[in-house]
Amino acid sequence: MAVLAIGVLGVAAVEFQRLMVEHGETAAASRDMFDHSVQQSFVAAAIIAAATSVLLAFLLGRWVSSPILRIGAAARRLAEGHHRIRVARSGPEEVASLADSFNQMAERIEEQERVRREFIANAAHELRTPLTNLQGYLEALRDGVVPPTYETFESLHEEADRLVRLARSLDSLAEGDLASGPPALIDLDLAAAVVAAVDLARPGFERRGISVTCEVRAGLRARANPDHLSQVLANLLQNAVRYAPEGGRVTIAAARGPADVLVSVTNSGEGIPAADLPHVFERFYRVEKSRDRARGGAGIGLAIVKRLVELGGGSVGAESRDGLPRVWFRVPAS
């Protein structure tokens, strides 16, 4: 509008007046003619352009603000606990990208809420089982229904020990969740760490007649936190003891890759269903819900393994090949 005003009302006015004078008109008549024609048309066009600009600005503002307002309303409902809410992808690309980010956030929150509910329910169930047994035995001892024999106290000790193991597992998981930074990693002999872990777990294998095979090259080295690595190996071998059948076999192997070392534990027995594979590292998750709890544990071991390995910059996974369950993890190579 500024350029047009300068061009029409300034330069064009002077040129119009010069031409009219050359053709015999007076300057006053030329100016009056210009005012009644060009200037009035320009003013009318300016008013129409301004009104159109206001209308376009209003429509553009609504086009941009409407999806943002919908996202804001959805965010308030999400904060109120409506975790299934999603927003449609509309508006400019930047606003549509914001809608995508909101939907991803809502999905994550919904998943976290599901995990939280399952965690609370499973934790309560895990605590309730041994506590109920302890309460029943103690009431029976108090009433004289059960004699205070060695076997009775041994059973009570087993239930108390189960509670202690559950508390320790929860502590380990909390320590991993609350860690403020990555653990100190050192160059260590991975083969020696595997052999030491197998030696510690060997009595449990021997009691159930399970054969153990180590396929780890001597001198294989990796970068890891020694305490975390020991706990990871202990948990995986403990799982193998629980789930391998009596007289079965367990194989622990390690192989070096381009940038990391892959360690796997494979045991004979029932395979892991494909539907359960994505969830085996969740807290308190059980592949077979009806499995005996003394054998099946609390369902925290693999969650601890995942957390400790990822803190050290590695990754974990589980699979079932030819019906044989296999759990693996990767740690950085030296």
Buried (B, 14 or more C-beta within 10 A) or exposed (E): EEEEEEEBBEEBBEEBBEEBEEEEBEEEEBBEBBEEEBBEEBEEEEEEEEEEEEEEEEEEEEEBEEBEEBBEEBBEBBEEEEBEBEBEBEBEEEBBEBBEEBBEEBEEBBEEEEBEEBBEEBBEEBBEBBBEBBEEBEEEBEEEEBEEEEEBEEBBEEBBEBBEBBEEBBEBBEEBEEEEEEBEBEEBBBBBBBBBBBEBBBEBBEEEEBEBEBEBEEEBBBBBBBEBBBBBBBBBBBBBBBBBEEEBBBBBBBEBEEEBBBBBBBBBBBBBEEEBBEBBBBBBBBBEEEBEBEEBBBBBBBBBBBBBBBBBBBEBBBBBEEEBBBBBBBBBBB
